[in-house]
Structures are given as structure tokens and as C-alpha cells.
């Protein structure tokens, strides 16, 4: 695991994030692609109140992502993929925003 990072401040409804959840986010930061984004966008990184996911934090920091999500059919098939995915700088800013 890495040195202490902003993710050490992240929480979900059960407390601090597990190493497995943090690793999914690190995977994206190390290799930003759609597959890794799908693995981490919905992780709750601020468990206070209603909670805030990585994607929600990104949308707050850069509202151009508010309509970038994908669409899934009732059968669970992906109908539309992401219009765009955030760069690592934006995800790091969003994590900082959500954890402070």
C-alpha cells in the first residue's frame, strides 16, 4: 500500500475505506481508463450525511461531468458508455474536496 494520502481521510457509512476500496481508486489514478473508472466511480469517499461518491465529488469540482454518466438497460446491459472520464488531477482534487 502507499504512503498516507487523502484517501486515508475518506470514509463510507462503515467508517474508513478498506484497503480494497482504496486500491480500486489507486488503480484508476495509476491507469485512468473506462474499466478502472467503472471500478471506482461509485465508491463512497465521504460517509457523512447522505454520502458522496467519487463521481459526485468530481461533478462538484467540475460540473461538466454532471451528464457524463452511462446508461444501463433493465437487463443490466450498458446502452451508453461514459461520454468522458476525468483525468487524475481532477479525481485527486475531488477526493481532497470530499475529505476536507
Long-range contacts (C-beta under 8 A, 24 or more apart in sequence): 2-26, 6-92, 6-95, 6-96, 6-99, 7-45, 7-95, 7-99, 9-99, 9-100, 10-45, 10-46, 10-95, 10-98, 10-99, 11-44, 11-45, 11-46, 11-47, 11-48, 12-43, 12-44, 12-45, 12-47, 12-51, 13-44, 13-47, 13-51, 14-47, 15-47, 17-43, 17-45, 25-54, 25-91, 25-95, 28-88, 28-91, 29-88, 29-91, 29-92, 32-85, 32-86, 32-87, 32-88, 32-91, 33-85, 34-81, 34-82, 34-85, 37-82, 37-85, 37-86, 45-95, 45-98, 45-99, 46-98, 46-99, 52-98, 54-91, 54-94, 54-95, 54-98, 57-94, 57-95, 57-97, 57-98, 58-86, 58-90, 58-91, 58-94, 60-94, 60-97, 61-90, 61-93, 61-94, 61-97, 62-86, 62-90
